[in-house]
Amino acid sequence: MSGAARLSSVDLFAGAGGLTLGLQRTGFDTLLANDNWRPAVDTLRHNFGEAAVEAACVRELTGACVLARAGGVTPSLVAGGPPCQGFTSAGARRADDLRNTLVGEFARLVAEVRPRWFLFENVEGMLTAADGDFVIDLLDGVLDGGYSVRLRKVNVANYGAAQLRKRVIAIGTLGADPGFPDPSHRAYGAPGALTGSTASLPPAPTVADALAGLGEPARCADRANVQGHVAASVSESDARRFGLLEPGQTMRDLPEELQHHSYARRANRRVSDGMPSERRGGAPAGIRRLLADEPSKAITSAASREFVHPTQDRCLTLRECARLQGFPDGFEFSGSRSDQAILIGNAIPPPFAELLGGWIADRVRSGLLCADESPRLHEFHVTNGSGSSPALSRVTERVNARYQIGAVPLWR
């Protein structure tokens, strides 16, 4: 593809459109943004227009259908992050969850559409779920489709987002080593955030940076000057909890009589389900007061109920959660308050998507990838520490045995 060629993308499992937005900021035209959940489809149509949005189950899509829907244009990039509920570490693990098979559907569509590049994003839990079967589903599918691949677990704070959020990223291209973008920021405060190797980089944006200029929240939605910047009412017991929490403290730092009734039950579940407690990190954090001068902890659909503002005795508003994800204030979310919380929490942070998209765009425009190698897995880097959990070690051994990093796979 020549440097003057049009940059175009197809976004599968688009959700709220964080990936779509980030890619558009780097020059990609959205040929198709697909999702099958009505609040997501409505959000995409509201923010990106009707023309590029396809409401359909990915299992019903074929490569020919995607290409036809994209006007017969083969996109430069197919990107997406299949739903993570089946294997996220934030909830119950169900290896037989039907949504898990969508990883294989993503790989199938990449192979059928045959863009020059693909970009895959998911939660770290996919690495060890079902003993690594979902990693194999992805890699078998794209390697069979002719792609060379690099896969890493990264922290989005190292790539310009204002939160500590670990994600699995796979990047692939046809006929050459795809490479992988270097971190743009240094970040501290959570496992998986790079430190020493990023010492010369600027610090990741903080909570204070992300929330600057937003102003005081409204008390009711019809008085909010920005969608979702509405403070939830605070009960007397929560007011006591919030008043005692220092920056960085969580539910476990409160007197026992002020801990939520469900806290002990949740803590017990976390350490009695067969997973060693040292890998669970003990009891869940419950509510937590964020630190203003650090990136936020990972924004989830529960963040507006569990994350307390750094300096005010209230939980975050939905718009503050969206700010910490990197969405602009003019980006609006559809559905109920619960739907909006899910859309925001599940989204790929747009600044993170923008950095990845810009890195791929530079390579598409430059035309420097002119090798003609056989498909192979060039990298499988899934821990920044000196060790890994037994489960992750087993998956790493399985991947290394199956693909032999850097070699042409011989599993067929």
Stockholm file with secondary structure:
# STOCKHOLM 1.0

chainA/1-412         MSGAARLSSVDLFAGAGGLTLGLQRTGFDTLLANDNWRPAVDTLRHNFGEAAVEAACVRELTGACVLARAGGVTPSLVAGGPPCQGFTSAGARRADDLRNTLVGEFARLVAEVRPRWFLFENVEGMLTAADGDFVIDLLDGVLDGGYSVRLRKVNVANYGAAQLRKRVIAIGTLGADPGFPDPSHRAYGAPGALTGSTASLPPAPTVADALAGLGEPARCADRANVQGHVAASVSESDARRFGLLEPGQTMRDLPEELQHHSYARRANRRVSDGMPSERRGGAPAGIRRLLADEPSKAITSAASREFVHPTQDRCLTLRECARLQGFPDGFEFSGSRSDQAILIGNAIPPPFAELLGGWIADRVRSGLLCADESPRLHEFHVTNGSGSSPALSRVTERVNARYQIGAVPLWR
#=GR chainA/1-412 SS CCTTSCCEEEEESCTTSHHHHHHHHTTCEEEEEEECSHHHHHHHHHHHCSTTEEECCGGGCCHHHHHHHTTTCCCSEEEECCCCTTTCTTSCCCTTCGGGGHHHHHHHHHHHHCCSEEEEEEEGGGTTGGGGHHHHHHHHHHHHTTEEEEEEEEEGGGGTCSEECEEEEEEEEESSCCCCCCCCSBCCSSTTCCCGGGTTSCBCCCHHHHHTTCCCCBSSGGGCSSTTCBCCCCCHHHHHHHHHCCTTCBGGGSCGGGSCHHHHHHHHHHHSSSSCHHHHTSSCCCSEECCTTSCEECCCTTHHHHEECSSSSSBCCHHHHHHHHTCCTTCCCCSCHHHHHHHHHHSCCHHHHHHHHHHHHHHHHHCCCCCCCCCCEEEEECCSSSCCCHHHHHHHHHHHHHHCTTSCCCCC
#=GC SS_cons         CCTTSCCEEEEESCTTSHHHHHHHHTTCEEEEEEECSHHHHHHHHHHHCSTTEEECCGGGCCHHHHHHHTTTCCCSEEEECCCCTTTCTTSCCCTTCGGGGHHHHHHHHHHHHCCSEEEEEEEGGGTTGGGGHHHHHHHHHHHHTTEEEEEEEEEGGGGTCSEECEEEEEEEEESSCCCCCCCCSBCCSSTTCCCGGGTTSCBCCCHHHHHTTCCCCBSSGGGCSSTTCBCCCCCHHHHHHHHHCCTTCBGGGSCGGGSCHHHHHHHHHHHSSSSCHHHHTSSCCCSEECCTTSCEECCCTTHHHHEECSSSSSBCCHHHHHHHHTCCTTCCCCSCHHHHHHHHHHSCCHHHHHHHHHHHHHHHHHCCCCCCCCCCEEEEECCSSSCCCHHHHHHHHHHHHHHCTTSCCCCC
//
